Amino acid sequence: MTGNLTPEEARALSTAFADETASGTRSSHVEPRQFDRPQRLSVTELAELRERLRKALPDIARELAPAMRGAPAMELVEVTEVHAETIAQGLVEPFALLRFEVDRQPGWMVWDCKAALATLDIALGAAESTESSPRAFTSIERAMFPRIASAALTKLAKLLGLNVGNFTCVQLHESVGHWRQGGDKAEPQRLCVTLAIEGPGGTSQWRVLLPGVGPAPRAATKNDKAPALPAHLGEIAVEVHARLGASEVPLAQLLALEVGDVIPLGLPQGAQLEVLVENEPCLRATLGRSQGRIALRVTSTERPKIDA
């Protein structure tokens, strides 16, 4: 451990470890997190989604039965949250990808290209597949691919309360698209559902990245209270400051500044300010006065979106 801890932080850590030792318990697992890419679903909510999807697998598999001449065996491998840009990691052209939209937000499904070609062979009437390696789809296969997968994806999405549409077959990186194409509602977070499928071509996986999946809304009640902070953390001081704006000026103008000069900050009058806690944007506020001092009125406790 480095020596960058403040005395308050050191005492908090010491107290936490002492409490664990006294109780005879020790945490056996630490959930990996990237704090620049915050997750929206709790461990409990993800577990509930896994159970719902696991129970629905037979219904999802039946949507593939016409193309595969029988419902394939299907297994839920994982349900987690990922950054949308991970969709392109490891993809080697030509790949088998189906792009779709949920409320104008792009989503993707990646399938092993060899397995996709084998399924297309069977769907197009072949007695058995003869494909041995990935290749670019023919025009007929490109038209057929969305028809095969869209019904199963629609069933999966509806289970999560989502409506999918605008399916497009993609085999090149330049056509994959980007999460920022979702417009003013664009956000990078995606629910990633990985399914193992036993079908033509052997065992393969679907990796589905779905937008628009977040915590279930809950009506507020009078008894709602903020979660209690552990006692050993209560006295730790954090730095809070508001970002009023910034301006870039040439060095010559900076050196020529005199008393009374005005430097515009580029922030419209009445605009909301960004409030930072330990240099991380956490709140929105407006500028005002309280008891004769400049003050901030908090207008939103929703953490601002982070472009990555």
PyMOL commands that set and color helices and strands:
alter all, ss='L'
color gray80, all
select helices_A, chain A and resi 7-23+43-62+65-68+84-88+113-123+139-159+173-175+179-185+231-233+251-255
alter helices_A, ss='H'
color red, helices_A
select strands_A, chain A and resi 73-83+96-102+105-111+164-170+189-199+202-210+240-243+273-277+280-290+293-300
alter strands_A, ss='S'
color yellow, strands_A
deselect
rebuild
show_as cartoon
